[in-house]
Amino acid sequence: MIPNLFSPLKLRAITLKNRIVVSPMCQYTAINGFANDWHFVHLGSRAVGGAALLFSEAIAISPEGRISPADLGIWSDEHIAPLKRITDFIHQNNAVAGVQLAHAGYKASTQEPWHGRNYVTPENGGWEVFSPSPVILADGKTYSTELTLEGIEKVILYFQNAVKRALEAGFKVIEIHAAHGYLLNEFLSPLANKRTNEYGGSFENRIKLLLKVVDDARAIIPENLPLFVRISATDWDENGWTLEDSVKLANILKDRGVDVIDCSSGGFVAPEKIPVKLNYQVPFAEEIKKQTGIKTGGVGLIISPEQANEIITSGKADLVFLAREMLRDPYFPMRAAYELGYDTQWAKQYERAKRVKK
């Protein structure tokens, strides 16, 4: 009997061989946005390791949309070829390549994590950052610039062009990043969006930018390829975005051709305010799926095969997104198959090391 974790899932014309997804994880290793050997090995090893779907890190739609100067980018045609090298390898190894397209908003122009994550001023090699409303930045003294209506139109165009380039680069799943306190999430959340014009105030106004980006993406992406959206299902703040808001948004996104809601959380509160534990974000995926019928991805400290299999078996989510566990073990799917007693396919180069439980 096939463990549910290893059951296939059809999304439009794409069939995922199992329910294990490599979550987007920033590597902070690019120069001028270009993918290099590190990105090739990082994603390539996890394709060999047996994951069904592998997402790139958050790829910036414009230079000022990068979290740090070392982020991947897709704002020029020159970025396509190095990414195509990676997607070709992923597809050659019986996996599917996905891309997460993002703009960091007021969280842009920061140091790499190992250098402190502080805001880098334009004078020190950084750049001016934008948000729905002025926000104090990581250096504690600089404010982001409020995005004008003209600036919003530019962001919409950047996302359109990024989707087109992502398809040229060979990605078969597109995910729009609207979580973790980055630009689209900043528009969604009343904690960050204090605007009083058509993009602020009411729920309908605050979701408007995301809907424009999603509608454009769905119009560009071929009908046979799926579209994901990552959201922060809650801000973990009583005055912020709530799970009820997420359910309402998911229903709207479902009607607009979104196939999967990738259910994360947070982005505007300190990490110590979030009750982190095993499966701590999975209930969001479960509730959104239950109330809307849309497929969901569960994330948040999923670290064992039994845990991942239970999430799928119980119907809490349709996919499990693994991040840190995949950094610790690129071959988690192989190990999961062994521990769950399933004889999964290995790369032929590695078959002589394969074990099968009796």
Contacts in CASP RR format, 6 or more apart in sequence:
PFRMAT RR
TARGET T0000
AUTHOR 0000-0000-0000
METHOD contacts of the structure
MODEL  1
MIPNLFSPLKLRAITLKNRIVVSPMCQYTAINGFANDWHFVHLGSRAVGG
AALLFSEAIAISPEGRISPADLGIWSDEHIAPLKRITDFIHQNNAVAGVQ
LAHAGYKASTQEPWHGRNYVTPENGGWEVFSPSPVILADGKTYSTELTLE
GIEKVILYFQNAVKRALEAGFKVIEIHAAHGYLLNEFLSPLANKRTNEYG
GSFENRIKLLLKVVDDARAIIPENLPLFVRISATDWDENGWTLEDSVKLA
NILKDRGVDVIDCSSGGFVAPEKIPVKLNYQVPFAEEIKKQTGIKTGGVG
LIISPEQANEIITSGKADLVFLAREMLRDPYFPMRAAYELGYDTQWAKQY
ERAKRVKK
2 342 0 8 1.000
3 309 0 8 1.000
3 313 0 8 1.000
3 337 0 8 1.000
3 340 0 8 1.000
3 341 0 8 1.000
3 342 0 8 1.000
4 19 0 8 1.000
4 309 0 8 1.000
4 312 0 8 1.000
4 313 0 8 1.000
5 18 0 8 1.000
5 19 0 8 1.000
5 20 0 8 1.000
5 305 0 8 1.000
5 308 0 8 1.000
5 309 0 8 1.000
5 312 0 8 1.000
5 313 0 8 1.000
5 320 0 8 1.000
5 336 0 8 1.000
5 340 0 8 1.000
6 17 0 8 1.000
6 18 0 8 1.000
6 19 0 8 1.000
6 336 0 8 1.000
6 337 0 8 1.000
6 340 0 8 1.000
6 342 0 8 1.000
6 344 0 8 1.000
7 18 0 8 1.000
7 19 0 8 1.000
7 312 0 8 1.000
8 15 0 8 1.000
8 16 0 8 1.000
8 17 0 8 1.000
8 18 0 8 1.000
9 15 0 8 1.000
9 16 0 8 1.000
9 18 0 8 1.000
9 19 0 8 1.000
9 52 0 8 1.000
9 295 0 8 1.000
9 318 0 8 1.000
9 319 0 8 1.000
10 16 0 8 1.000
11 173 0 8 1.000
11 226 0 8 1.000
11 259 0 8 1.000
11 260 0 8 1.000
11 295 0 8 1.000
12 223 0 8 1.000
12 224 0 8 1.000
12 225 0 8 1.000
12 226 0 8 1.000
12 259 0 8 1.000
13 224 0 8 1.000
13 225 0 8 1.000
14 96 0 8 1.000
14 172 0 8 1.000
14 173 0 8 1.000
14 224 0 8 1.000
14 225 0 8 1.000
14 226 0 8 1.000
16 52 0 8 1.000
16 53 0 8 1.000
16 96 0 8 1.000
16 319 0 8 1.000
17 52 0 8 1.000
17 94 0 8 1.000
17 95 0 8 1.000
18 50 0 8 1.000
18 51 0 8 1.000
18 52 0 8 1.000
18 333 0 8 1.000
18 344 0 8 1.000
19 52 0 8 1.000
19 308 0 8 1.000
19 312 0 8 1.000
19 318 0 8 1.000
19 319 0 8 1.000
19 320 0 8 1.000
20 50 0 8 1.000
20 51 0 8 1.000
20 52 0 8 1.000
20 53 0 8 1.000
20 308 0 8 1.000
20 319 0 8 1.000
20 320 0 8 1.000
20 322 0 8 1.000
20 332 0 8 1.000
20 333 0 8 1.000
20 336 0 8 1.000
21 51 0 8 1.000
21 52 0 8 1.000
21 53 0 8 1.000
21 54 0 8 1.000
21 55 0 8 1.000
21 297 0 8 1.000
21 319 0 8 1.000
21 320 0 8 1.000
21 321 0 8 1.000
21 322 0 8 1.000
22 43 0 8 1.000
22 46 0 8 1.000
22 51 0 8 1.000
22 53 0 8 1.000
22 54 0 8 1.000
22 55 0 8 1.000
22 321 0 8 1.000
22 322 0 8 1.000
22 323 0 8 1.000
22 326 0 8 1.000
23 55 0 8 1.000
23 299 0 8 1.000
23 321 0 8 1.000
23 322 0 8 1.000
23 323 0 8 1.000
23 326 0 8 1.000
24 55 0 8 1.000
24 56 0 8 1.000
24 57 0 8 1.000
24 58 0 8 1.000
24 100 0 8 1.000
24 175 0 8 1.000
24 177 0 8 1.000
24 230 0 8 1.000
24 323 0 8 1.000
25 57 0 8 1.000
25 323 0 8 1.000
25 326 0 8 1.000
25 327 0 8 1.000
26 57 0 8 1.000
26 58 0 8 1.000
26 67 0 8 1.000
26 68 0 8 1.000
26 71 0 8 1.000
27 38 0 8 1.000
27 39 0 8 1.000
27 42 0 8 1.000
27 57 0 8 1.000
27 70 0 8 1.000
27 72 0 8 1.000
28 68 0 8 1.000
28 70 0 8 1.000
28 71 0 8 1.000
28 112 0 8 1.000
28 113 0 8 1.000
28 114 0 8 1.000
29 36 0 8 1.000
29 38 0 8 1.000
29 39 0 8 1.000
29 70 0 8 1.000
30 36 0 8 1.000
30 39 0 8 1.000
30 70 0 8 1.000
30 71 0 8 1.000
30 72 0 8 1.000
30 73 0 8 1.000
31 70 0 8 1.000
33 60 0 8 1.000
33 66 0 8 1.000
33 71 0 8 1.000
33 72 0 8 1.000
33 73 0 8 1.000
33 79 0 8 1.000
34 72 0 8 1.000
34 73 0 8 1.000
34 78 0 8 1.000
34 79 0 8 1.000
34 82 0 8 1.000
35 72 0 8 1.000
35 79 0 8 1.000
35 82 0 8 1.000
35 83 0 8 1.000
35 85 0 8 1.000
35 86 0 8 1.000
36 82 0 8 1.000
39 56 0 8 1.000
39 57 0 8 1.000
39 72 0 8 1.000
39 82 0 8 1.000
39 86 0 8 1.000
40 85 0 8 1.000
40 86 0 8 1.000
40 89 0 8 1.000
43 54 0 8 1.000
43 56 0 8 1.000
43 86 0 8 1.000
43 89 0 8 1.000
43 90 0 8 1.000
43 97 0 8 1.000
44 54 0 8 1.000
44 86 0 8 1.000
44 89 0 8 1.000
44 90 0 8 1.000
44 93 0 8 1.000
45 330 0 8 1.000
46 54 0 8 1.000
46 326 0 8 1.000
46 330 0 8 1.000
47 54 0 8 1.000
47 89 0 8 1.000
47 90 0 8 1.000
47 93 0 8 1.000
47 94 0 8 1.000
47 95 0 8 1.000
48 93 0 8 1.000
48 330 0 8 1.000
48 331 0 8 1.000
48 347 0 8 1.000
48 350 0 8 1.000
49 330 0 8 1.000
49 331 0 8 1.000
49 332 0 8 1.000
49 333 0 8 1.000
49 334 0 8 1.000
49 347 0 8 1.000
50 93 0 8 1.000
50 94 0 8 1.000
50 95 0 8 1.000
50 331 0 8 1.000
50 333 0 8 1.000
50 334 0 8 1.000
50 344 0 8 1.000
51 95 0 8 1.000
51 322 0 8 1.000
51 326 0 8 1.000
51 332 0 8 1.000
51 333 0 8 1.000
52 95 0 8 1.000
52 96 0 8 1.000
52 333 0 8 1.000
53 95 0 8 1.000
53 96 0 8 1.000
53 98 0 8 1.000
53 173 0 8 1.000
53 319 0 8 1.000
54 90 0 8 1.000
54 95 0 8 1.000
54 96 0 8 1.000
54 97 0 8 1.000
54 98 0 8 1.000
55 98 0 8 1.000
55 99 0 8 1.000
55 100 0 8 1.000
55 173 0 8 1.000
55 175 0 8 1.000
56 72 0 8 1.000
56 83 0 8 1.000
56 86 0 8 1.000
56 97 0 8 1.000
56 98 0 8 1.000
56 99 0 8 1.000
56 100 0 8 1.000
56 171 0 8 1.000
57 71 0 8 1.000
57 72 0 8 1.000
57 100 0 8 1.000
58 67 0 8 1.000
58 71 0 8 1.000
58 72 0 8 1.000
58 100 0 8 1.000
58 101 0 8 1.000
58 102 0 8 1.000
58 104 0 8 1.000
58 177 0 8 1.000
58 182 0 8 1.000
59 71 0 8 1.000
59 72 0 8 1.000
59 73 0 8 1.000
59 74 0 8 1.000
59 99 0 8 1.000
59 100 0 8 1.000
59 101 0 8 1.000
59 102 0 8 1.000
59 162 0 8 1.000
59 166 0 8 1.000
60 66 0 8 1.000
60 67 0 8 1.000
60 71 0 8 1.000
60 72 0 8 1.000
60 73 0 8 1.000
60 74 0 8 1.000
60 75 0 8 1.000
60 102 0 8 1.000
60 103 0 8 1.000
60 104 0 8 1.000
61 73 0 8 1.000
61 74 0 8 1.000
61 75 0 8 1.000
61 101 0 8 1.000
61 102 0 8 1.000
61 103 0 8 1.000
61 155 0 8 1.000
61 158 0 8 1.000
61 159 0 8 1.000
61 161 0 8 1.000
61 162 0 8 1.000
62 75 0 8 1.000
62 103 0 8 1.000
62 154 0 8 1.000
62 155 0 8 1.000
62 158 0 8 1.000
63 75 0 8 1.000
63 127 0 8 1.000
64 108 0 8 1.000
64 109 0 8 1.000
64 127 0 8 1.000
64 128 0 8 1.000
64 129 0 8 1.000
64 130 0 8 1.000
65 71 0 8 1.000
65 102 0 8 1.000
65 103 0 8 1.000
65 104 0 8 1.000
65 105 0 8 1.000
65 108 0 8 1.000
65 183 0 8 1.000
66 73 0 8 1.000
66 104 0 8 1.000
66 108 0 8 1.000
66 109 0 8 1.000
67 104 0 8 1.000
67 107 0 8 1.000
67 108 0 8 1.000
67 110 0 8 1.000
67 182 0 8 1.000
68 109 0 8 1.000
68 110 0 8 1.000
68 111 0 8 1.000
68 112 0 8 1.000
68 120 0 8 1.000
69 109 0 8 1.000
69 120 0 8 1.000
69 125 0 8 1.000
69 126 0 8 1.000
70 112 0 8 1.000
71 104 0 8 1.000
72 79 0 8 1.000
72 83 0 8 1.000
73 79 0 8 1.000
74 80 0 8 1.000
74 83 0 8 1.000
74 99 0 8 1.000
74 101 0 8 1.000
74 162 0 8 1.000
74 165 0 8 1.000
74 166 0 8 1.000
74 169 0 8 1.000
75 158 0 8 1.000
75 161 0 8 1.000
75 162 0 8 1.000
77 165 0 8 1.000
79 165 0 8 1.000
79 169 0 8 1.000
80 165 0 8 1.000
80 168 0 8 1.000
80 169 0 8 1.000
83 99 0 8 1.000
83 166 0 8 1.000
83 169 0 8 1.000
83 170 0 8 1.000
83 171 0 8 1.000
84 168 0 8 1.000
84 169 0 8 1.000
84 170 0 8 1.000
86 97 0 8 1.000
87 97 0 8 1.000
87 98 0 8 1.000
87 169 0 8 1.000
87 170 0 8 1.000
87 171 0 8 1.000
87 172 0 8 1.000
88 170 0 8 1.000
90 96 0 8 1.000
90 97 0 8 1.000
91 97 0 8 1.000
91 170 0 8 1.000
91 172 0 8 1.000
93 347 0 8 1.000
94 345 0 8 1.000
96 172 0 8 1.000
96 173 0 8 1.000
97 170 0 8 1.000
97 171 0 8 1.000
97 172 0 8 1.000
97 173 0 8 1.000
98 171 0 8 1.000
98 172 0 8 1.000
98 173 0 8 1.000
98 174 0 8 1.000
98 175 0 8 1.000
99 166 0 8 1.000
99 169 0 8 1.000
99 171 0 8 1.000
99 173 0 8 1.000
99 174 0 8 1.000
99 175 0 8 1.000
100 175 0 8 1.000
100 176 0 8 1.000
100 177 0 8 1.000
100 230 0 8 1.000
101 159 0 8 1.000
101 162 0 8 1.000
101 163 0 8 1.000
101 166 0 8 1.000
101 174 0 8 1.000
101 175 0 8 1.000
101 176 0 8 1.000
101 177 0 8 1.000
102 177 0 8 1.000
102 182 0 8 1.000
102 183 0 8 1.000
103 155 0 8 1.000
103 158 0 8 1.000
103 159 0 8 1.000
103 177 0 8 1.000
103 182 0 8 1.000
103 183 0 8 1.000
103 184 0 8 1.000
104 129 0 8 1.000
104 182 0 8 1.000
104 183 0 8 1.000
105 129 0 8 1.000
105 130 0 8 1.000
105 131 0 8 1.000
105 144 0 8 1.000
105 182 0 8 1.000
105 183 0 8 1.000
105 186 0 8 1.000
106 129 0 8 1.000
106 130 0 8 1.000
106 131 0 8 1.000
106 135 0 8 1.000
106 137 0 8 1.000
106 144 0 8 1.000
106 183 0 8 1.000
106 186 0 8 1.000
106 192 0 8 1.000
107 129 0 8 1.000
107 138 0 8 1.000
107 180 0 8 1.000
107 181 0 8 1.000
107 182 0 8 1.000
108 127 0 8 1.000
108 129 0 8 1.000
108 130 0 8 1.000
109 119 0 8 1.000
109 120 0 8 1.000
109 121 0 8 1.000
109 126 0 8 1.000
109 127 0 8 1.000
109 128 0 8 1.000
109 129 0 8 1.000
110 117 0 8 1.000
110 118 0 8 1.000
110 119 0 8 1.000
110 120 0 8 1.000
110 138 0 8 1.000
111 117 0 8 1.000
111 118 0 8 1.000
111 120 0 8 1.000
117 138 0 8 1.000
118 138 0 8 1.000
118 139 0 8 1.000
119 129 0 8 1.000
119 137 0 8 1.000
119 138 0 8 1.000
119 139 0 8 1.000
119 140 0 8 1.000
119 142 0 8 1.000
120 126 0 8 1.000
121 139 0 8 1.000
121 142 0 8 1.000
122 128 0 8 1.000
128 145 0 8 1.000
129 137 0 8 1.000
129 144 0 8 1.000
129 145 0 8 1.000
130 144 0 8 1.000
130 145 0 8 1.000
130 146 0 8 1.000
130 147 0 8 1.000
130 151 0 8 1.000
130 183 0 8 1.000
131 144 0 8 1.000
131 145 0 8 1.000
131 146 0 8 1.000
131 147 0 8 1.000
131 183 0 8 1.000
131 186 0 8 1.000
131 192 0 8 1.000
132 146 0 8 1.000
132 147 0 8 1.000
132 186 0 8 1.000
132 187 0 8 1.000
132 192 0 8 1.000
132 193 0 8 1.000
132 194 0 8 1.000
132 195 0 8 1.000
132 199 0 8 1.000
132 200 0 8 1.000
133 146 0 8 1.000
133 192 0 8 1.000
133 193 0 8 1.000
133 194 0 8 1.000
133 195 0 8 1.000
134 143 0 8 1.000
134 144 0 8 1.000
134 145 0 8 1.000
134 146 0 8 1.000
135 143 0 8 1.000
135 144 0 8 1.000
135 186 0 8 1.000
135 192 0 8 1.000
136 142 0 8 1.000
136 143 0 8 1.000
137 143 0 8 1.000
137 144 0 8 1.000
146 195 0 8 1.000
147 155 0 8 1.000
149 197 0 8 1.000
152 199 0 8 1.000
152 209 0 8 1.000
155 183 0 8 1.000
155 209 0 8 1.000
155 213 0 8 1.000
156 209 0 8 1.000
156 212 0 8 1.000
156 213 0 8 1.000
156 216 0 8 1.000
159 176 0 8 1.000
159 213 0 8 1.000
159 216 0 8 1.000
159 217 0 8 1.000
160 216 0 8 1.000
160 217 0 8 1.000
160 220 0 8 1.000
163 174 0 8 1.000
163 216 0 8 1.000
163 217 0 8 1.000
163 220 0 8 1.000
163 221 0 8 1.000
164 220 0 8 1.000
166 174 0 8 1.000
167 174 0 8 1.000
167 220 0 8 1.000
167 221 0 8 1.000
167 222 0 8 1.000
167 225 0 8 1.000
172 225 0 8 1.000
173 225 0 8 1.000
173 226 0 8 1.000
173 227 0 8 1.000
173 228 0 8 1.000
174 217 0 8 1.000
174 221 0 8 1.000
174 225 0 8 1.000
174 226 0 8 1.000
174 227 0 8 1.000
174 228 0 8 1.000
175 227 0 8 1.000
175 228 0 8 1.000
175 229 0 8 1.000
175 230 0 8 1.000
175 262 0 8 1.000
176 184 0 8 1.000
176 210 0 8 1.000
176 213 0 8 1.000
176 214 0 8 1.000
176 217 0 8 1.000
176 227 0 8 1.000
176 228 0 8 1.000
176 229 0 8 1.000
176 230 0 8 1.000
177 184 0 8 1.000
177 230 0 8 1.000
178 184 0 8 1.000
178 185 0 8 1.000
178 188 0 8 1.000
178 210 0 8 1.000
178 229 0 8 1.000
178 230 0 8 1.000
178 231 0 8 1.000
178 232 0 8 1.000
179 185 0 8 1.000
179 230 0 8 1.000
179 231 0 8 1.000
179 232 0 8 1.000
179 262 0 8 1.000
179 264 0 8 1.000
179 265 0 8 1.000
179 266 0 8 1.000
179 267 0 8 1.000
180 230 0 8 1.000
180 232 0 8 1.000
180 264 0 8 1.000
180 266 0 8 1.000
180 267 0 8 1.000
181 189 0 8 1.000
181 192 0 8 1.000
181 232 0 8 1.000
181 266 0 8 1.000
181 267 0 8 1.000
181 268 0 8 1.000
184 209 0 8 1.000
184 210 0 8 1.000
184 213 0 8 1.000
185 192 0 8 1.000
185 231 0 8 1.000
185 232 0 8 1.000
185 267 0 8 1.000
186 192 0 8 1.000
186 193 0 8 1.000
187 193 0 8 1.000
187 199 0 8 1.000
187 200 0 8 1.000
187 206 0 8 1.000
187 207 0 8 1.000
187 208 0 8 1.000
187 209 0 8 1.000
187 210 0 8 1.000
188 206 0 8 1.000
188 207 0 8 1.000
188 210 0 8 1.000
188 231 0 8 1.000
188 232 0 8 1.000
188 241 0 8 1.000
188 245 0 8 1.000
188 249 0 8 1.000
189 206 0 8 1.000
189 232 0 8 1.000
189 235 0 8 1.000
189 240 0 8 1.000
189 241 0 8 1.000
189 268 0 8 1.000
190 201 0 8 1.000
190 206 0 8 1.000
190 239 0 8 1.000
190 240 0 8 1.000
190 241 0 8 1.000
191 235 0 8 1.000
191 237 0 8 1.000
191 239 0 8 1.000
191 240 0 8 1.000
191 241 0 8 1.000
191 268 0 8 1.000
192 268 0 8 1.000
193 199 0 8 1.000
193 200 0 8 1.000
193 201 0 8 1.000
193 206 0 8 1.000
194 200 0 8 1.000
195 201 0 8 1.000
195 205 0 8 1.000
197 205 0 8 1.000
198 205 0 8 1.000
198 208 0 8 1.000
199 205 0 8 1.000
199 206 0 8 1.000
199 208 0 8 1.000
199 209 0 8 1.000
200 206 0 8 1.000
203 245 0 8 1.000
203 248 0 8 1.000
207 249 0 8 1.000
207 252 0 8 1.000
210 229 0 8 1.000
210 249 0 8 1.000
211 252 0 8 1.000
211 256 0 8 1.000
214 227 0 8 1.000
214 229 0 8 1.000
214 253 0 8 1.000
214 256 0 8 1.000
214 257 0 8 1.000
214 258 0 8 1.000
215 256 0 8 1.000
217 227 0 8 1.000
218 227 0 8 1.000
218 256 0 8 1.000
218 257 0 8 1.000
218 258 0 8 1.000
221 227 0 8 1.000
226 259 0 8 1.000
226 260 0 8 1.000
227 257 0 8 1.000
227 258 0 8 1.000
227 259 0 8 1.000
228 258 0 8 1.000
228 259 0 8 1.000
228 260 0 8 1.000
228 261 0 8 1.000
228 262 0 8 1.000
229 253 0 8 1.000
229 258 0 8 1.000
229 260 0 8 1.000
229 261 0 8 1.000
229 262 0 8 1.000
230 261 0 8 1.000
230 262 0 8 1.000
230 264 0 8 1.000
231 246 0 8 1.000
231 249 0 8 1.000
231 250 0 8 1.000
231 261 0 8 1.000
231 262 0 8 1.000
231 263 0 8 1.000
231 264 0 8 1.000
232 241 0 8 1.000
232 264 0 8 1.000
232 265 0 8 1.000
232 266 0 8 1.000
232 267 0 8 1.000
233 243 0 8 1.000
233 246 0 8 1.000
233 263 0 8 1.000
233 264 0 8 1.000
233 265 0 8 1.000
233 281 0 8 1.000
233 284 0 8 1.000
233 285 0 8 1.000
233 288 0 8 1.000
234 241 0 8 1.000
234 242 0 8 1.000
234 243 0 8 1.000
234 246 0 8 1.000
234 265 0 8 1.000
234 266 0 8 1.000
234 284 0 8 1.000
235 241 0 8 1.000
235 242 0 8 1.000
235 265 0 8 1.000
235 266 0 8 1.000
235 267 0 8 1.000
235 268 0 8 1.000
235 269 0 8 1.000
236 265 0 8 1.000
236 266 0 8 1.000
236 269 0 8 1.000
236 273 0 8 1.000
236 274 0 8 1.000
237 268 0 8 1.000
237 269 0 8 1.000
237 273 0 8 1.000
240 268 0 8 1.000
243 284 0 8 1.000
243 287 0 8 1.000
243 288 0 8 1.000
246 261 0 8 1.000
246 263 0 8 1.000
246 284 0 8 1.000
246 288 0 8 1.000
247 287 0 8 1.000
247 288 0 8 1.000
247 291 0 8 1.000
247 292 0 8 1.000
250 261 0 8 1.000
250 288 0 8 1.000
250 291 0 8 1.000
250 292 0 8 1.000
250 294 0 8 1.000
251 291 0 8 1.000
251 292 0 8 1.000
251 294 0 8 1.000
253 261 0 8 1.000
253 294 0 8 1.000
254 292 0 8 1.000
254 293 0 8 1.000
254 294 0 8 1.000
258 294 0 8 1.000
259 294 0 8 1.000
259 295 0 8 1.000
260 294 0 8 1.000
260 295 0 8 1.000
260 296 0 8 1.000
260 297 0 8 1.000
260 318 0 8 1.000
260 319 0 8 1.000
261 285 0 8 1.000
261 288 0 8 1.000
261 294 0 8 1.000
261 295 0 8 1.000
261 296 0 8 1.000
261 297 0 8 1.000
262 296 0 8 1.000
262 297 0 8 1.000
262 298 0 8 1.000
262 299 0 8 1.000
262 321 0 8 1.000
263 281 0 8 1.000
263 282 0 8 1.000
263 284 0 8 1.000
263 285 0 8 1.000
263 288 0 8 1.000
263 296 0 8 1.000
263 297 0 8 1.000
263 298 0 8 1.000
263 299 0 8 1.000
263 317 0 8 1.000
264 281 0 8 1.000
264 299 0 8 1.000
264 300 0 8 1.000
265 274 0 8 1.000
265 281 0 8 1.000
265 284 0 8 1.000
266 274 0 8 1.000
274 280 0 8 1.000
276 301 0 8 1.000
277 301 0 8 1.000
278 300 0 8 1.000
278 301 0 8 1.000
278 302 0 8 1.000
278 303 0 8 1.000
278 307 0 8 1.000
279 300 0 8 1.000
279 301 0 8 1.000
279 302 0 8 1.000
279 307 0 8 1.000
279 311 0 8 1.000
280 300 0 8 1.000
280 301 0 8 1.000
281 298 0 8 1.000
281 299 0 8 1.000
281 300 0 8 1.000
282 298 0 8 1.000
282 299 0 8 1.000
282 300 0 8 1.000
282 302 0 8 1.000
282 311 0 8 1.000
282 316 0 8 1.000
282 317 0 8 1.000
283 316 0 8 1.000
284 298 0 8 1.000
285 296 0 8 1.000
285 297 0 8 1.000
285 298 0 8 1.000
285 299 0 8 1.000
285 316 0 8 1.000
285 317 0 8 1.000
286 296 0 8 1.000
286 315 0 8 1.000
286 316 0 8 1.000
286 317 0 8 1.000
288 294 0 8 1.000
288 296 0 8 1.000
289 295 0 8 1.000
289 296 0 8 1.000
289 315 0 8 1.000
289 316 0 8 1.000
289 317 0 8 1.000
289 318 0 8 1.000
295 318 0 8 1.000
295 319 0 8 1.000
296 317 0 8 1.000
296 318 0 8 1.000
296 319 0 8 1.000
297 317 0 8 1.000
297 318 0 8 1.000
297 319 0 8 1.000
297 320 0 8 1.000
297 321 0 8 1.000
298 311 0 8 1.000
298 316 0 8 1.000
298 317 0 8 1.000
298 319 0 8 1.000
298 320 0 8 1.000
298 321 0 8 1.000
299 320 0 8 1.000
299 321 0 8 1.000
299 323 0 8 1.000
300 321 0 8 1.000
300 323 0 8 1.000
302 308 0 8 1.000
302 311 0 8 1.000
302 320 0 8 1.000
302 321 0 8 1.000
302 322 0 8 1.000
302 325 0 8 1.000
303 324 0 8 1.000
303 325 0 8 1.000
305 332 0 8 1.000
305 335 0 8 1.000
305 336 0 8 1.000
305 337 0 8 1.000
305 339 0 8 1.000
305 340 0 8 1.000
306 339 0 8 1.000
306 340 0 8 1.000
308 320 0 8 1.000
308 322 0 8 1.000
308 336 0 8 1.000
309 336 0 8 1.000
309 340 0 8 1.000
311 317 0 8 1.000
311 320 0 8 1.000
312 318 0 8 1.000
312 319 0 8 1.000
312 320 0 8 1.000
322 332 0 8 1.000
325 332 0 8 1.000
326 332 0 8 1.000
329 335 0 8 1.000
333 344 0 8 1.000
334 344 0 8 1.000
334 346 0 8 1.000
334 354 0 8 1.000
337 343 0 8 1.000
337 344 0 8 1.000
338 355 0 8 1.000
338 356 0 8 1.000
338 357 0 8 1.000
339 357 0 8 1.000
341 356 0 8 1.000
341 357 0 8 1.000
343 356 0 8 1.000
346 353 0 8 1.000
346 354 0 8 1.000
END
